[in-house]
Amino acid sequence: MHMHKHGHKHLHVRRNLVPLSAALAALLLTACVPVGIDTLQQDLTRAAQEQLKKTLASHYTRELGKGVTTVVGGLAKSGGYLDNPIARILLPPPLGFALGVARDLNADPQAKLLSVLMNQAAEHAIPGAAPIIQAALTQITPTEALQLLDGDKTAGTELLKDRTATILQAALAPVVTARLATSGAPRVYKELLEAYPLQTTATPAEVPVAPTEPAIGPAIKPAIESGPDPVTDPVTDLGAYVTQQAVAGMFNALGEQESFIRNNLGSMTGGVLQGMEKTPEVK
């Protein structure tokens, strides 16, 4: 009789264990399901964002290439540089400073003529910049394009400037110099320099007493023997100056065009791109 009761008790405990195990398993399964779905959703969202960004990056570089064509084409037109405030080439310093203090630039026919001739030389030469920049664009990798897309509003322009500015100046300088020579711009520039004597040295009362040669140490001498001061020393190579300014003005215009392209990308995605940039990466 005792054994029967003990067996009955054991059976009762076993029967209670079955539903407890099932309940525990169900609880664990229920706890795991939401985590699995959430992770899957995060992975899908991240993959969708990455694919969207790759598509946008490819579109961005294509649009930047079109922007180069637009900018260079606009600058190559008559008045392309002269009538564009962010690309216009000003008279070389310190001549431009002297004229600005002495009188209105437009009041001096020679100064106004030189300004026109310099900007026309840039307009004539700038078409040669397009193939060089387009070639640099083709060298931008998909990874770099993604980085540029996440960069500043002129990140692409700055990259192209870093990679092509020196090449552009070397390529355009002969064209600019030849155009200036044909138009007579160097002669006009020389006459203006003669008409507006520039204060390039201090007055005798302001000249400091030079130390004797033995007192000048090796570490001090390079600082004393500095190069030309762009504020006081007149530009001697007008062609090089106009070329440098033409390239700089072109990149200024391209930077403005890139900002426009980025704004259009933001409108095209309805703000999705900006949202992705603010959302922390899911790891």
Summary of the structure (lengths in Angstrom):
residues: 283
radius of gyration: 35.2
end to end distance: 64.9
largest distance: 133.6
contacts: 744
relative contact order: 0.14
helix: 75%
strand: 0%
